[in-house]
Structure formats: C-alpha cells, structure tokens
Amino acid sequence: MAWLLVEDQVVASVEVADTRGARRKGLLGRQGIEGAMLLSPTKSVHTIGMKFAIDVAHLDSDMCVLAVTTMKPGRVGRFCWRTRHVLEAEAGSLQRFGINPGVQIEVRS
C-alpha cells in the first residue's frame, strides 16, 4: 500500500499501476475506488467501459499537477504532451484531497 501526500500531509491511499497490464486494467470492472490510482508512465486515459465518473490529474515528471478534469464513463481523455503520470480518483475526490493545478504531490510506500 502506498500513500498520496499533498504538502507533506497524507490525503489518501494510492494504488500504483506501473506495469503495462496494471495500466491497461486500471479501474475497469470496479464499482468505485477508495483513495486513488496512479498510472505511470502514461499521457492520457479513457473511461470506456467504466461504471463511474472519475477525476483525472495530469502530472509532469516532477509530480506537479498540470491539469485536473472530471470524466464521465464512456469518454476518451485529452492528450497532454507534458504529462508523464495520471492520478485517478472517484469524481469529487481530488478537490477534497486538495489537488489542483500547480500542486506538488508525492507517493510514499
């Protein structure tokens, strides 16, 4: 289990999908997620086949948030050139976690 930190404060648990298979599966087939999922490396995501809306944070190579969007099921996300990682959580979660553009996040084991 890993932890998602914002300004040195633990805000949620985080699953890390850092293999091709784990990134491909992502949140598919789930009814929801407690905490968040970090897909690394990746530049974009989709919600085709998903059962719930998600918040998506595009992160650069330093884990700084570039953009945050909410995606309904059945959508293809935008491609962002500077994105190196994507953080996903249930819709509304990233705002509660304090994750907005310009925020630096950290993942710790």
Solvent accessible surface area in square Angstrom, and as a share of the most:
residue,aa,sasa,rsa
1,M,171,0.76
2,A,12,0.09
3,W,107,0.38
4,L,0,0.00
5,L,4,0.02
6,V,13,0.08
7,E,145,0.65
8,D,107,0.56
9,Q,118,0.53
10,V,89,0.51
11,V,45,0.26
12,A,13,0.10
13,S,26,0.17
14,V,3,0.02
15,E,71,0.32
16,V,66,0.38
17,A,2,0.02
18,D,88,0.46
19,T,79,0.46
20,R,173,0.63
21,G,42,0.41
22,A,40,0.31
23,R,59,0.22
24,R,163,0.59
25,K,125,0.53
26,G,8,0.08
27,L,4,0.02
28,L,58,0.29
29,G,58,0.55
30,R,69,0.25
31,Q,140,0.62
32,G,23,0.22
33,I,16,0.08
34,E,156,0.70
35,G,17,0.16
36,A,0,0.00
37,M,9,0.04
38,L,10,0.05
39,L,10,0.05
40,S,19,0.12
41,P,87,0.55
42,T,30,0.18
43,K,61,0.26
44,S,40,0.26
45,V,18,0.10
46,H,80,0.36
47,T,0,0.00
48,I,95,0.48
49,G,58,0.55
50,M,16,0.07
51,K,119,0.50
52,F,27,0.11
53,A,32,0.25
54,I,0,0.00
55,D,7,0.03
56,V,1,0.00
57,A,0,0.00
58,H,4,0.02
59,L,0,0.00
60,D,22,0.12
61,S,77,0.50
62,D,99,0.51
63,M,32,0.14
64,C,32,0.19
65,V,3,0.02
66,L,39,0.19
67,A,16,0.12
68,V,48,0.27
69,T,50,0.29
70,T,86,0.50
71,M,17,0.08
72,K,126,0.53
73,P,55,0.35
74,G,46,0.44
75,R,122,0.45
76,V,116,0.67
77,G,17,0.16
78,R,125,0.46
79,F,109,0.45
80,C,23,0.14
81,W,189,0.66
82,R,156,0.57
83,T,0,0.00
84,R,98,0.36
85,H,32,0.14
86,V,0,0.00
87,L,0,0.00
88,E,7,0.03
89,A,0,0.00
90,E,62,0.28
91,A,46,0.36
92,G,34,0.33
93,S,5,0.03
94,L,1,0.00
95,Q,146,0.65
96,R,174,0.63
97,F,31,0.13
98,G,30,0.29
99,I,1,0.01
100,N,75,0.39
101,P,85,0.53
102,G,56,0.54
103,V,31,0.18
104,Q,98,0.43
105,I,5,0.02
106,E,68,0.30
107,V,41,0.24
108,R,112,0.41
109,S,130,0.84
